[in-house]
Amino acid sequence: MRWMNFLGLSLAAQKTEAVLISSRKIVETATILIDGNAVQSRRTIRYLGVWIDTRLCFREHLASQLCPVCSGEIVEYAQHILFKCRRFDDGRRVLETKMEICAENLVELMMARKSMWEAVSSFAASAIPELRLAERGRSRPGVA
């Protein structure tokens, strides 16, 4: 802590998390004291959107079904992809110029006219390659 004070930095002890990175077979824990506050190490922590674990193998991160782009604990369901995810804003804008879509009227609009069916199909077809690539990376680490 002295070096932080020397550099004019401070640390919010109540927000501090720790993970003990080790190659040992038995996962150990450590407790560190920061300004009198005990911080217990954990098996995984989330840092800048990436789950870091004790072995640096990123299993937790790769197994996550959370959207990698949107902040918060947002699961990557079809409704999120179709209506909210920033990754697909461009395709969604094209779709929205053809119809005013929402979760409640999507099927009805698709069934109403062939052009609307094709617009939604085109949007889904453009999203699928990116989603498959992300899923492949989750299921086979090292493959993107």
SVG drawing of the C-alpha trace seen along z (x, -y; Angstrom):
<svg xmlns="http://www.w3.org/2000/svg" viewBox="-51 -12 57 44">
<polyline fill="none" stroke="black" stroke-width="0.4" points="0.0,0.0 2.9,-2.3 3.8,-2.4 0.2,-3.2 0.2,-6.1 3.6,-7.2 2.1,-7.3 -1.0,-9.1 -3.3,-6.1 -6.0,-4.7 -7.8,-1.4 -11.5,-0.8 -11.0,2.1 -14.8,2.9 -14.7,3.5 -11.4,5.5 -11.5,9.1 -8.7,11.6 -7.9,14.8 -4.9,16.9 -3.4,18.2 -1.5,21.5 -0.6,24.7 -1.1,26.8 -3.7,29.5 -5.4,28.4 -6.9,25.0 -5.7,22.9 -7.1,19.7 -5.4,16.6 -6.6,13.7 -5.1,10.3 -5.5,7.3 -6.2,3.9 -6.6,1.0 -7.7,3.5 -10.3,5.2 -9.8,8.9 -10.2,9.9 -10.6,13.7 -9.5,15.1 -12.1,16.9 -12.0,19.5 -13.1,17.0 -13.5,13.3 -14.9,11.2 -12.5,8.5 -13.3,6.3 -15.9,8.8 -13.6,11.8 -13.9,14.6 -10.5,15.3 -10.0,18.6 -7.2,20.1 -5.6,21.9 -6.0,19.2 -7.8,21.7 -10.9,19.5 -13.4,22.4 -16.0,20.2 -15.7,17.5 -16.0,19.9 -19.0,21.7 -20.8,18.4 -24.0,17.9 -23.9,14.2 -23.7,11.7 -20.1,10.9 -20.9,7.4 -23.7,6.0 -22.8,5.1 -24.5,6.6 -25.8,10.1 -27.6,10.5 -28.2,14.0 -27.9,14.3 -31.4,15.4 -33.1,14.9 -35.1,12.0 -31.9,10.2 -30.2,10.9 -33.3,9.8 -34.3,6.7 -31.5,5.4 -27.9,6.5 -25.6,3.8 -23.7,6.3 -26.7,6.6 -27.8,2.9 -27.0,2.5 -29.0,5.5 -31.8,4.6 -32.0,1.1 -32.5,2.6 -35.3,4.8 -36.9,1.9 -37.1,-0.2 -39.3,2.5 -41.5,3.1 -42.1,1.9 -41.1,5.1 -41.3,6.0 -41.3,9.4 -45.1,9.3 -45.8,8.8 -42.8,10.5 -44.6,13.7 -47.7,12.0 -45.8,9.6 -43.7,12.5 -46.9,14.4 -48.6,11.3 -46.4,10.9 -43.7,12.8 -41.4,9.7 -41.5,9.4 -40.7,13.1 -37.7,12.6 -36.5,9.6 -36.5,11.4 -34.9,14.5 -32.2,12.3 -31.5,10.7 -31.3,14.1 -29.1,15.4 -26.7,12.5 -26.4,13.1 -26.0,16.9 -22.3,17.0 -21.2,14.7 -23.1,16.6 -21.8,19.9 -18.2,18.6 -18.7,17.4 -20.2,20.8 -17.4,22.7 -15.0,20.6 -16.9,21.4 -17.0,25.2 -13.5,25.6 -11.0,23.2 -8.3,22.1 -10.6,22.3 -12.1,19.1"/>
</svg>
